[in-house]
Amino acid sequence: MTAKSIKQQIPSLKNWGGVRSIQRRLERSATIVENREAVAYSLLSMANTKITDILTWDEDGNVKVKAASAIPDHALQAIKNIKVTKGKDGAQTLDIELYDKIGVLRLLAKASGLLDNPDDGDKPSVIGINVQAPDIQDAEVKDDV
């Protein structure tokens, strides 16, 4: 068989759905690897942001949002969504949503290996348990009647 006839027998995988998704994943993963310092900085910024980086309040419970220039850059990265709504009475409500801190911390811990179980060489890989049933003995039953 010639190389041309073998090529005609094997269909191209180029247009199959699975190959495209794998190619996209590989491209995204290469992008993340190339920018891993920036990704790590963003994740650490989200994990280390405190609500006091964005808001202030006094003893009376009056809450104020800091000016955008007064909010640190790391805190700005932690803001997921800002929404301003006006009520029927004309009062404005400001909703500030931050990224999930627990999720970010979990992702950082997993990436750094903190969630991996260390493999202790002292632990056996297989535990054998032998169960022995008690001996059955015949017993006399006395009637007290």
MARBA-3410 file (N, C-alpha, C, O; in Angstrom, 1 decimal):
145
0.8,-1.2,0.0,0.0,0.0,0.0,0.9,1.2,0.0,1.9,1.3,0.6 ~ 0.4,2.2,-0.7,1.2,3.5,-0.7,0.6,4.4,0.4,-0.4,4.2,1.0 ~ 1.4,5.4,0.7,1.0,6.4,1.7,-0.3,7.1,1.3,-1.1,7.4,2.2 ~ -0.5,7.3,0.1,-1.7,8.0,-0.4,-2.9,7.1,-0.1,-4.0,7.6,0.3 ~ -2.8,5.8,-0.4,-4.0,4.9,-0.2,-4.3,4.8,1.3,-5.4,4.6,1.7
-3.2,4.8,2.2,-3.5,4.7,3.6,-4.1,5.9,4.1,-5.0,5.9,5.0 ~ -3.7,7.1,3.6,-4.3,8.3,4.0,-5.8,8.4,3.6,-6.6,9.0,4.4 ~ -6.2,7.8,2.5,-7.6,7.8,2.1,-8.4,6.9,3.0,-9.6,7.1,3.1 ~ -7.8,5.8,3.5,-8.6,4.9,4.4,-8.8,5.5,5.8,-9.8,5.2,6.4 ~ -7.9,6.3,6.3,-8.1,6.8,7.6,-8.8,8.2,7.5,-8.2,9.1,6.9
-10.0,8.3,8.1,-10.7,9.6,8.0,-10.0,10.6,8.9,-9.4,10.3,9.9 ~ -10.2,11.8,8.5,-9.6,12.9,9.2,-10.4,13.2,10.5,-11.6,13.1,10.5 ~ -9.7,13.4,11.6,-10.3,13.7,12.9,-10.5,15.2,13.1,-11.0,15.6,14.1 ~ -10.2,16.0,12.1,-10.2,17.4,12.3,-11.6,18.0,12.6,-11.7,18.9,13.4 ~ -12.6,17.5,12.0,-13.9,18.1,12.1,-14.8,17.4,13.2,-16.0,17.6,13.3
-14.2,16.4,13.9,-15.0,15.7,14.9,-15.0,16.6,16.2,-14.1,17.3,16.5 ~ -16.1,16.6,16.9,-16.4,17.5,18.0,-15.4,17.3,19.1,-15.0,18.3,19.7 ~ -15.0,16.1,19.4,-14.1,15.9,20.6,-12.8,16.5,20.4,-12.1,17.0,21.3 ~ -12.3,16.5,19.2,-10.9,17.0,18.9,-10.9,18.5,19.1,-9.9,19.0,19.6 ~ -11.9,19.2,18.6,-11.9,20.6,18.7,-11.9,21.0,20.2,-11.2,22.0,20.6
-12.7,20.4,21.0,-12.8,20.8,22.4,-11.5,20.5,23.1,-11.0,21.3,23.9 ~ -10.8,19.4,22.7,-9.5,19.1,23.3,-8.5,20.2,22.9,-7.6,20.6,23.6 ~ -8.5,20.6,21.6,-7.6,21.6,21.1,-7.8,22.9,21.8,-6.9,23.6,22.2 ~ -9.1,23.3,22.1,-9.4,24.5,22.8,-8.9,24.4,24.2,-8.3,25.4,24.7 ~ -9.1,23.3,24.9,-8.6,23.1,26.2,-7.0,23.3,26.3,-6.5,23.9,27.2
-6.4,22.7,25.3,-4.9,22.8,25.3,-4.5,24.2,25.1,-3.5,24.7,25.7 ~ -5.2,25.0,24.2,-4.8,26.4,24.0,-5.0,27.2,25.3,-4.2,28.0,25.6 ~ -6.2,26.9,25.9,-6.4,27.7,27.2,-5.4,27.3,28.2,-4.9,28.2,29.0 ~ -5.1,26.1,28.3,-4.1,25.7,29.4,-2.7,26.3,29.1,-2.0,26.7,30.0 ~ -2.3,26.4,27.8,-1.1,27.0,27.5,-1.1,28.5,27.9,-0.1,29.1,28.3
-2.3,29.2,27.7,-2.4,30.6,28.0,-2.3,30.8,29.5,-1.6,31.7,30.0 ~ -2.9,29.9,30.3,-2.8,29.9,31.8,-1.3,29.7,32.2,-0.9,30.4,33.1 ~ -0.6,28.7,31.6,0.7,28.5,32.0,1.6,29.7,31.7,2.5,30.0,32.5 ~ 1.4,30.3,30.6,2.2,31.5,30.2,2.0,32.7,31.2,2.8,33.5,31.4 ~ 0.7,32.7,31.7,0.4,33.9,32.6,0.1,33.4,34.0,-0.7,34.0,34.7
0.8,32.4,34.5,0.5,31.9,35.8,0.8,32.8,36.9,0.1,32.8,38.0 ~ 1.8,33.7,36.8,2.0,34.7,37.8,0.8,35.7,38.0,0.4,36.0,39.1 ~ 0.3,36.1,36.8,-0.9,37.0,36.9,-2.1,36.3,37.4,-2.9,36.9,38.2 ~ -2.3,35.0,37.1,-3.4,34.2,37.6,-3.2,34.1,39.1,-4.2,34.2,39.9 ~ -2.0,33.8,39.6,-1.8,33.6,41.0,-2.0,34.9,41.7,-2.6,34.9,42.8
-1.6,36.0,41.2,-1.8,37.3,41.8,-3.3,37.6,41.9,-3.7,38.1,43.0 ~ -4.0,37.3,40.9,-5.5,37.6,40.9,-6.2,36.8,42.0,-7.0,37.3,42.7 ~ -5.8,35.5,42.0,-6.4,34.6,43.0,-6.1,35.0,44.4,-6.9,35.0,45.3 ~ -4.8,35.4,44.6,-4.4,35.8,46.0,-5.1,37.2,46.3,-5.4,37.4,47.5 ~ -5.3,38.0,45.4,-6.0,39.3,45.6,-7.4,39.0,46.1,-7.9,39.6,47.0
-8.1,38.1,45.4,-9.4,37.8,45.8,-9.5,37.2,47.2,-10.4,37.4,48.0 ~ -8.5,36.3,47.5,-8.5,35.7,48.8,-8.2,36.6,49.9,-8.6,36.4,51.0 ~ -7.4,37.6,49.7,-6.9,38.5,50.7,-7.7,39.8,50.9,-7.4,40.6,51.8 ~ -8.7,40.0,50.1,-9.5,41.2,50.1,-10.5,41.1,51.3,-11.1,40.1,51.6 ~ -10.5,42.3,52.1,-11.4,42.4,53.2,-12.5,43.4,52.8,-12.3,44.2,52.0
-13.7,43.2,53.4,-14.8,44.2,53.1,-14.4,45.6,53.5,-14.9,46.5,52.9 ~ -13.5,45.8,54.5,-13.1,47.1,54.9,-12.2,47.8,53.8,-11.9,49.0,53.9 ~ -11.7,47.0,52.8,-11.0,47.6,51.7,-11.9,48.3,50.8,-11.5,49.2,50.0 ~ -13.2,48.0,50.8,-14.2,48.6,49.9,-15.2,49.5,50.6,-15.6,50.6,50.1 ~ -15.6,49.2,51.8,-16.6,49.9,52.6,-16.1,50.4,53.9,-15.1,49.9,54.5
-16.7,51.5,54.4,-16.5,51.9,55.8,-17.8,52.1,56.4,-18.8,52.3,55.8 ~ -17.8,52.1,57.8,-19.0,52.3,58.5,-18.6,52.9,59.9,-17.6,52.7,60.4 ~ -19.6,53.7,60.4,-19.3,54.3,61.7,-20.1,53.6,62.8,-20.7,52.6,62.6 ~ -20.0,54.2,64.0,-20.7,53.5,65.2,-22.2,53.5,65.0,-22.8,52.6,65.7 ~ -22.8,54.4,64.2,-24.2,54.4,64.1,-24.7,53.4,63.0,-25.9,53.2,62.8
-23.8,52.7,62.3,-24.1,51.8,61.3,-24.3,52.4,59.9,-24.8,51.7,59.0 ~ -23.9,53.6,59.7,-23.9,54.2,58.4,-22.8,53.7,57.5,-21.6,53.8,57.9 ~ -23.2,53.1,56.4,-22.2,52.4,55.5,-21.9,53.3,54.4,-22.8,53.9,53.8 ~ -20.6,53.5,54.0,-20.2,54.3,52.9,-19.3,53.5,52.0,-18.4,52.8,52.5 ~ -19.4,53.6,50.8,-18.5,53.0,49.8,-17.3,53.9,49.6,-17.5,55.1,49.4
-16.2,53.4,49.7,-15.0,54.2,49.4,-15.0,54.7,48.0,-15.5,54.1,47.1 ~ -14.3,55.8,47.7,-14.1,56.3,46.4,-13.3,55.3,45.6,-12.4,54.6,46.2 ~ -13.5,55.1,44.3,-12.8,54.1,43.5,-11.3,54.3,43.6,-10.5,53.3,43.6 ~ -10.8,55.6,43.7,-9.4,55.8,43.8,-8.8,55.4,45.2,-7.6,55.2,45.3 ~ -9.7,55.2,46.2,-9.2,54.8,47.6,-9.3,53.3,47.8,-8.8,52.8,48.8
-9.9,52.6,46.8,-10.0,51.1,46.9,-8.7,50.6,46.3,-8.3,50.9,45.2 ~ -7.9,49.7,47.1,-6.7,49.2,46.6,-7.0,48.3,45.3,-8.0,47.7,45.1 ~ -5.9,48.2,44.5,-6.1,47.4,43.2,-6.4,46.0,43.5,-7.2,45.4,42.8 ~ -5.9,45.4,44.6,-6.2,44.0,44.8,-7.6,43.8,45.2,-8.2,42.7,44.9 ~ -8.2,44.8,45.9,-9.6,44.7,46.2,-10.5,44.9,45.0,-11.6,44.3,44.9
-10.1,45.7,44.1,-10.9,45.9,42.9,-11.0,44.6,42.1,-12.0,44.3,41.4 ~ -10.0,43.7,42.1,-10.0,42.4,41.5,-11.0,41.5,42.1,-11.4,40.5,41.5 ~ -11.3,41.7,43.4,-12.2,40.8,44.1,-13.6,41.1,43.9,-14.5,40.3,44.2 ~ -13.9,42.2,43.3,-15.3,42.6,43.0,-15.9,41.9,41.8,-15.3,42.0,40.7 ~ -16.9,41.1,42.0,-17.5,40.4,40.9,-18.6,41.2,40.2,-18.7,41.1,39.0
-19.4,41.9,41.0,-20.5,42.6,40.4,-20.9,43.8,41.2,-20.9,43.7,42.5 ~ -21.3,44.9,40.6,-21.9,46.0,41.3,-23.2,46.4,40.6,-23.3,46.5,39.4 ~ -24.2,46.5,41.4,-25.5,46.8,40.9,-26.2,47.9,41.7,-26.2,47.9,42.9 ~ -26.7,48.9,41.0,-27.4,50.0,41.6,-28.8,50.0,41.2,-29.1,49.9,40.0 ~ -29.8,49.9,42.2,-31.2,49.9,41.8,-31.9,51.1,42.6,-31.4,51.5,43.6
-32.9,51.6,41.9,-33.7,52.7,42.5,-35.0,52.2,42.9,-35.7,51.5,42.2 ~ -35.3,52.5,44.2,-36.6,52.1,44.7,-37.7,53.1,44.3,-37.4,54.1,43.6 ~ -39.0,52.8,44.6,-40.1,53.6,44.2,-40.0,55.0,44.9,-40.5,56.0,44.4 ~ -39.4,55.0,46.1,-39.3,56.3,46.8,-38.1,57.1,46.4,-37.9,58.2,46.9 ~ -37.4,56.6,45.4,-36.2,57.3,44.9,-34.9,57.0,45.5,-33.8,57.5,45.1
-35.0,56.2,46.6,-33.7,55.8,47.3,-33.0,54.8,46.4,-33.5,53.9,45.8 ~ -31.7,54.9,46.5,-30.8,54.0,45.7,-30.3,52.9,46.6,-29.9,53.1,47.8 ~ -30.2,51.7,46.1,-29.6,50.6,46.8,-28.4,50.1,46.0,-28.5,49.9,44.7 ~ -27.3,49.9,46.7,-26.1,49.5,46.0,-25.8,48.1,46.5,-25.6,47.8,47.7 ~ -25.6,47.2,45.5,-25.3,45.8,45.8,-23.9,45.6,45.3,-23.6,45.7,44.1
-23.0,45.1,46.2,-21.6,44.8,45.8,-21.4,43.3,46.0,-21.5,42.9,47.2 ~ -21.1,42.6,45.0,-20.8,41.1,45.1,-19.4,40.9,44.9,-18.8,41.3,43.9 ~ -18.8,40.2,45.9,-17.4,39.7,45.7,-17.3,38.3,45.3,-18.3,37.5,45.4 ~ -16.2,37.9,44.8,-16.0,36.5,44.4,-16.0,35.6,45.6,-15.7,36.1,46.7 ~ -16.4,34.4,45.5,-16.5,33.4,46.6,-15.1,33.2,47.2,-14.2,32.6,46.6
-14.8,33.7,48.4,-13.5,33.6,49.0,-13.2,32.2,49.4,-12.0,31.7,49.2 ~ -14.2,31.4,49.9,-13.9,30.0,50.2,-13.5,29.2,48.9,-12.6,28.4,49.0 ~ -14.2,29.4,47.9,-13.9,28.8,46.6,-12.5,29.1,46.1,-11.7,28.2,45.7 ~ -12.1,30.4,46.2,-10.8,30.8,45.8,-9.7,30.2,46.7,-8.7,29.7,46.2 ~ -10.0,30.2,48.0,-9.0,29.6,48.9,-8.8,28.1,48.7,-7.7,27.6,48.8
-10.0,27.4,48.4,-9.9,26.0,48.1,-9.1,25.8,46.8,-8.3,24.8,46.8 ~ -9.3,26.6,45.8,-8.5,26.5,44.6,-7.0,26.7,44.8,-6.2,26.0,44.2 ~ -6.7,27.7,45.6,-5.3,28.0,45.9,-4.7,26.8,46.7,-3.5,26.4,46.5 ~ -5.4,26.3,47.7,-4.9,25.2,48.5,-4.7,23.9,47.6,-3.7,23.2,47.8 ~ -5.6,23.7,46.7,-5.5,22.5,45.8,-4.3,22.7,44.9,-3.5,21.8,44.7
-4.1,23.9,44.3,-3.0,24.2,43.4,-1.7,24.1,44.1,-0.7,23.7,43.5 ~ -1.6,24.5,45.4,-0.4,24.4,46.1,-0.1,23.1,46.7,1.0,22.9,47.2 ~ -1.0,22.2,46.6,-0.8,20.8,47.2,-1.2,20.6,48.6,-0.9,19.6,49.2 ~ -1.8,21.7,49.2,-2.2,21.5,50.6,-3.3,20.5,50.9,-3.4,20.0,52.0 ~ -4.1,20.2,49.8,-5.2,19.3,50.0,-4.8,17.9,49.6,-5.6,16.9,49.8
-3.6,17.7,49.2,-3.1,16.3,48.8,-2.9,15.6,50.1,-2.4,16.1,51.1 ~ -3.2,14.3,50.1,-2.9,13.5,51.3,-1.5,12.9,51.1,-1.2,12.3,50.1 ~ -0.7,13.2,52.1,0.7,12.7,51.9,0.7,11.2,52.0,0.0,10.6,52.8 ~ 1.6,10.6,51.2,1.6,9.2,51.2,2.7,8.7,52.2,3.9,8.8,52.0 ~ 2.2,8.2,53.3,3.1,7.7,54.4,3.5,6.3,54.0,2.7,5.5,53.7
4.8,6.0,54.0,5.3,4.7,53.7,5.0,3.7,54.8,5.1,2.5,54.5 ~ 4.6,4.2,56.0,4.3,3.3,57.1,3.0,2.6,57.0,2.7,1.6,57.6 ~ 2.1,3.2,56.2,0.7,2.6,56.2,0.7,1.4,55.2,1.2,1.5,54.1 ~ 0.0,0.3,55.6,-0.1,-0.8,54.7,-1.1,-0.5,53.6,-2.1,0.2,53.8 ~ -0.9,-1.0,52.4,-1.9,-0.7,51.3,-3.1,-1.6,51.4,-4.1,-1.3,51.0
-2.9,-2.8,52.0,-4.0,-3.7,52.2,-4.0,-4.2,53.6,-3.0,-4.5,54.2 ~ -5.2,-4.2,54.2,-5.3,-4.6,55.6,-6.1,-5.9,55.6,-7.2,-6.0,55.0 ~ -5.5,-7.0,56.2,-6.2,-8.3,56.3,-6.9,-8.4,57.6,-6.3,-8.2,58.7 ~ -8.1,-8.8,57.6,-8.9,-9.0,58.8,-9.4,-10.4,58.8,-10.1,-10.8,57.9 ~ -9.1,-11.1,59.9,-9.5,-12.5,60.0,-10.6,-12.5,61.1,-10.4,-12.1,62.2
-11.8,-13.0,60.7,-12.9,-13.1,61.7,-13.1,-14.5,62.0,-13.3,-15.3,61.1 ~ -13.1,-14.9,63.2,-13.4,-16.3,63.6,-14.6,-16.3,64.5,-14.8,-15.6,65.5 ~ -15.5,-17.2,64.1,-16.8,-17.3,64.8,-16.6,-18.1,66.1,-15.7,-18.9,66.1 ~ -17.4,-17.9,67.1,-17.2,-18.6,68.3,-17.6,-20.1,68.1,-18.4,-20.4,67.3 ~ -17.0,-21.0,69.0,-17.4,-22.4,68.9,-18.8,-22.5,69.4,-19.2,-21.9,70.4
-19.6,-23.4,68.8,-20.9,-23.7,69.3,-20.9,-24.9,70.2,-20.3,-26.0,69.8 ~ -21.4,-24.8,71.3,-21.5,-25.9,72.3,-22.9,-26.2,72.6,-23.8,-25.3,72.6 ~ -23.2,-27.5,72.8,-24.5,-27.9,73.2,-24.7,-27.6,74.7,-23.8,-27.9,75.5 ~ -25.8,-27.1,75.0,-26.1,-26.8,76.4,-27.4,-27.6,76.8,-28.3,-27.7,76.0 ~ -27.4,-28.0,78.0,-28.6,-28.7,78.5,-29.6,-27.7,79.0,-29.2,-26.7,79.6
-30.8,-27.9,78.8,-31.9,-27.0,79.2,-32.6,-27.7,80.3,-33.1,-28.8,80.1 ~ -32.7,-27.1,81.5,-33.4,-27.7,82.6,-34.7,-27.1,82.8,-34.9,-25.9,82.7 ~ -35.7,-27.9,83.0,-37.1,-27.4,83.3,-37.2,-27.2,84.8,-37.1,-28.2,85.5 ~ -37.5,-26.0,85.2,-37.7,-25.8,86.6,-39.2,-25.9,87.0,-39.6,-25.5,88.1 ~ -40.0,-26.5,86.3,-41.4,-26.6,86.6,-41.7,-27.8,87.4,-42.8,-28.1,87.8
END
